Amino acid sequence: MALSIDGKATEATISGGVSTVTLTTSLTNDIIVVAAVSGGAINHITGITDTAGLTWAKRSAKAFNTIQDEEIWWALSTGALTSDAISVTFTGGPSSARVTAFGVNGANTTTPWDTNASLPAITNVTSANSIGLMISTTNANCMLIGFLYGTGVGTGIVRPTGFTALEAFSGNDLSTSIVSAAQPSVTETWSWTTATAAALIVDAIQEASSSSGHIFLPSRLNGISTGGYFFSNPIG
């Protein structure tokens, strides 16, 4: 089954250290990804809860510039979500936050993240108008995720070839790219107009593996000649 985005939502308000985004999806067995940024204090995400009762895990995080933080969390949802309220709790009292949640369908639900040792790839710059990371993937079929955060990166942003914006705002950029071949030491670079402090996370969700179902019909079945045909069908 091919990888695809199944619903997305963004929330840019925070109250009492909590930002809540409401996500609806249409398919089952999605990997739900939360990409969140915060600023104005030294802060981190302490946990995520939601009305569907999913189990959340942190995938990656980068604190930089003394007051900024970006993180990626994920959960498996076996059923479609209807107005699932996903609450992200921050410590440190950030003055601003932006949380994007989206579903990825067609992923390996047992091991959703590509297992290459280069992933997740994380870096930051103190003052620049570009940032890049070298990555490799082990699985041929993946959805690459690029998550960029920096005060001035929203102006004149140029993404790597193949990446499409999922959410783009002044100060942060979330984009994805579907690849169908393993990526051997590929450098993905983002650029923008005004030099600023910025951080970048690049990661990859791998597609569910497929197997083949084989059916062999004997030369005669219930008295009817079949010719002994062999059928092969992919089972996703």
Stockholm file with secondary structure:
# STOCKHOLM 1.0

chainA/1-236         MALSIDGKATEATISGGVSTVTLTTSLTNDIIVVAAVSGGAINHITGITDTAGLTWAKRSAKAFNTIQDEEIWWALSTGALTSDAISVTFTGGPSSARVTAFGVNGANTTTPWDTNASLPAITNVTSANSIGLMISTTNANCMLIGFLYGTGVGTGIVRPTGFTALEAFSGNDLSTSIVSAAQPSVTETWSWTTATAAALIVDAIQEASSSSGHIFLPSRLNGISTGGYFFSNPIG
#=GR chainA/1-236 SS CCCEEEEEEEECCCBTTEEEEEECCCSSSEEEEEEEEEESSSCEEEEEEETTCCCCEEEEEEEETTTEEEEEEEEEESSCCSSEEEEEEEESCCSEEEEEEEEEESBCSSSCBCCCTTCSEEEEEEEEEEEEEEECCSSSSEEEEEEEEETTTTSSCBCCTTCEEEEEETTEEEEEEEESSCCCSEEEEEEEEEEEEEEEEEEEEEBCCCEEEEEECCSEETTEECCCCEEEEEEC
#=GC SS_cons         CCCEEEEEEEECCCBTTEEEEEECCCSSSEEEEEEEEEESSSCEEEEEEETTCCCCEEEEEEEETTTEEEEEEEEEESSCCSSEEEEEEEESCCSEEEEEEEEEESBCSSSCBCCCTTCSEEEEEEEEEEEEEEECCSSSSEEEEEEEEETTTTSSCBCCTTCEEEEEETTEEEEEEEESSCCCSEEEEEEEEEEEEEEEEEEEEEBCCCEEEEEECCSEETTEECCCCEEEEEEC
//
